[in-house]
Amino acid sequence: MCSAEPINCFPMLVNILSNTFLRLFNSTARIRIWSEPFYSTQSPEIKVDIFFICLSYMMILAAGLPPHFAVSSMEDYKVKRMH
């Protein structure tokens, strides 16, 4: 009925239980559920915007990391610390 991952199995279990209770009370309605763990957009413009926001964040992060390691190495050199 579902894969072994809990994120996929729980909605399926809720669906089975809900429809079972509806049948017990002689209802003709049915409940359909689905699991979509990741946010999805239909508009390509929003996807492009999200991509460029993530890209700019990664570039800022990549620009800030090397100086951090260089400063750490210089501090080690000043106090003559051995690794």
Sequence and secondary structure as in RCSB ss.txt:
>XXXX:A:sequence
MCSAEPINCFPMLVNILSNTFLRLFNSTARIRIWSEPFYSTQSPEIKVDIFFICLSYMMILAAGLPPHFAVSSME
DYKVKRMH
>XXXX:A:secstr
   S HHHHHHHHHHHHHHHHHHHTT           S   S HHHHHHHHHHHHHHHHHHHHHHHHHHHHHHHH
HHHTT   
